[in-house]
């Protein structure tokens, strides 16, 4: 069983919701990332999403764009990101790690070579933002050959037909984009999310994660009421931006934010 | 053998793209899930209206009475004589309303936006020509218009920025990345994903997710259709070669497309060689790049070994883009078209040459095509015919040229 599947099963048995923090690898400098990942896990992260820096992050808002730029000053490559995952794995064998990024770095490496590298480093799932299922056959094949989960997005604009199709191709979990917009925008409408998740549940038994626009413990708890997993990205990455001159303070600061969200999420599931 | 290969490529290209927007391995639709439905809706509208006689009649009428088509095909006799080889004909897209071929496409897309009930249009622009062409049609149709432009380009192209504002458009400076055209495209895509219900994204070139490469091509093929008729009228035969500059590649596809099935017509696309390919400071993905995925399509890109997109350089802001339309990638691989580079200094020399010999001031983009034409024509005989796409006029570049030559205007 994949680590992602095992983790969601375990959470289901405990009737808890997953918290998935996102950080951009190498932001603001490469040596921050691995200690930060461990701190996030200690603070209550159930899975970790690691952003692969890209020069042209078209689906991201200004906060994550800036994170990519900070990481790319240090030329953080997809190979470097896998090295970070390998280092993280050496002392954490259970927390699932998902890479989130854009297709071109994978395209340039080659799908099979990348899948082998990711598997060997200890990656569990791959979410490629600009790779819709229509184009994904070869990549999915390469990922599955290495038992990596191919994670796909669904959006408010997805038709029922697409929900069914994407549910068939996805594994691990499905990432629902909570609104029409880019990461970090302030447009979250939990009722609308709940309605759409209801439709998606009619198409799949996979766990449903929700991301985009979750900025504080309150919105995390609201989303956790209707979803299986809460993804938090810009709210964390924005704190990194404020600490570029004090990188040693980043793990503790982000861990505190994650811990507060963790508490709010767990509180709502017991009430 | 060579001829059969080009004929086969032409027959194939005629049927391209496939229904999901592929030109061989290139093209496609690589966007986040949220944009899949709006792209499906756009594709449905485009497929429907390109077969709708009423739509086509309105498009033709606008091209004639608003844009000023047909644009002339002009025999540049003094230029031809000075070079001393083939006879050179200029397809005068510089004489279109707003001064470039860009308006053909923005008229087409605005008509489509109107039929789709979209009240707001957005566009990306580099040099500002596509931004001006978009602001122009938005003014005419009474639509709200937002143009994204790299902060660096805004600084370089102040006059076009003011022109867009006069036309009622909001020009939004893009401060991310390299602050040029590719970043403006990223920002326009971000706007579209946010305002997708009421907004039509007018892409300015034959790139982006399907159906843009095919749709923009179809709106620009009026250039080649006219040129074909005109060259037959004036010379009694088809040309030996067509030459056009290639940034994203819309003016080149517009000229080439109606000739793809004519194997004896050689096609030359000219990329921006900047300071020279050997310096790495250029914008020539077809000549010096590799295949990759950016801005919704698979194509040749300027990228590093990690797959990051690298900054480009060209004297001409309109060619300063790290990607290229997927159909050009396909035409290159199939061998039907050839792609060459011209450096900044060669383009500048061609700018002066045409200005002084013919009294026509070409855009720096088009000057790349002219510079290569001079090279090509010199090796051909007097009976040979070359048609060059003079895709835009050079007024917008006067400041750039003066600065380069140390002259204060």
Interface residues (C-beta under 8 A of the other chain):
Chain A: X54 X55 X56 X57 X58 X59 X61 X62 X65 X66 X69 X72 X75 X77 X78 X79 X102 X103 X104 X105 X106 X107 X108 X109 X129 X130 X131 X132 X134 X135 X152 X153 X154 X155 X156 X157 X158 X159 X162 X166 X177 X180 X181 X182 X185
Chain B: X20 X28 X29 X30 X31 X32 X33 X34 X35 X36 X37 X38 X176 X177 X182 X183 X186 X189 X190 X193 X194 X195 X196 X197 X290 X291 X292 X293 X294 X295 X296 X298 X301 X303 X305 X306 X307 X308 X309 X310
